Amino acid sequence: MNDWQPSGTVAAARQRNRLLQSAREYFAAQEVMAVDTPALGSATVTDPNIESISAGDAGFLQTSPEYYMKRLLAAGFPDIYAISRVFRDGESGRRHLPEFTLVEWYRLNFDLPAIIADTCALIARLLERPALSTERRIISYRDAFRTHAGLDPATCTVAELSVAANADQRLRDALGDRRDAWLDLVLTLQVIPRFATDALTVLTHYPASQAALARLCPADASVADRFEVFYGSMELANGYVELGDAAEQSARMDHDLRTRQTLGRALVPRDEHLLAALQHGLPDCAGVALGLERLHMLAANTDSIRDVVCFA
């Protein structure tokens, strides 16, 4: 019986150790303080695109340290980072596991350009490719759709999106009139595959309907101050300038729960502690979550996440 053996190699574990050490050195040099957050909490995210794993009466395994880290910031903590094991149900594939590692950090008084530069600098350091930081391509969500899909995401119809996705009737029935679901599909099929294969692409200003926990752009409320970083078609990081308005965040959570109910997904409790922290006052800040295993896959030149973990 050999199924006791780890799936990963010593070489992969050593490479992961170097990545972690490099990340900690980067944050130390930037005077960003390390913090620990619980892996188990009484509440979880309401986002209908993320499924939490229930731990029964004990609550939920956390999908991100974000809510706890924002509570720390509201309590007066300085710039902070956490390297956390997180959990998401139903995520399994070449690039997904239900348990994985997030490097998440928050910088006070950072605007969108500053947090994008910070993110690309960290990625370049971890991959030991300094040029990635300066040669990145920054493109708005709208311009990326126009260039690569021939559609304006602000005005195109669901019918036009379904044609761009080459959707059959079964897919049309499954997605119905959920416009954001169609946008996500076209983004995945038509836009992201056309990103440069050997450079970082930063996709900025997602539609306001996909703001999640990001603030809306002060110059254009139809989009959010949210960005994602890709290397080729590999999504590495998701970040944004944070929403500090408790009433707006509460309304978004309620909208999420209505959407979850419509889709027949499990209803989850809102995190009232987060809302109380926002009500108390979240300082101006921006945050990022970076998938460590995804980055490790690039460093190891592998297309399977199972090659970079000890146990899959």
Secondary structure, DSSP 8 states (H G I E B T S, - for coil): --TTS-SS-HHHHHHHHHHHHHHHHHHHHTT-EE----SEES-----TT---EE-GGG-EE-S-SHHHHHHHHHTT--SEEEEEEEE-TT--SSS--SEEEEEEEEEET--HHHHHHHHHHHHHHHTT-THHHHS-EEEEHHHHHHHHTS--TTT--HHHHHHHTT--HHHHHHHTT-HHHHHHHHIIIIIGGGS-TTSEEEEE--BGGG-TTB-EETTEEEEESEEEEEETTEEEEEEEEB---HHHHHHHHHHHHHHHHHHT-------HHHHHHHHHH--SEEEEEEEHHHHHHHHHT-S-GGGSSS--
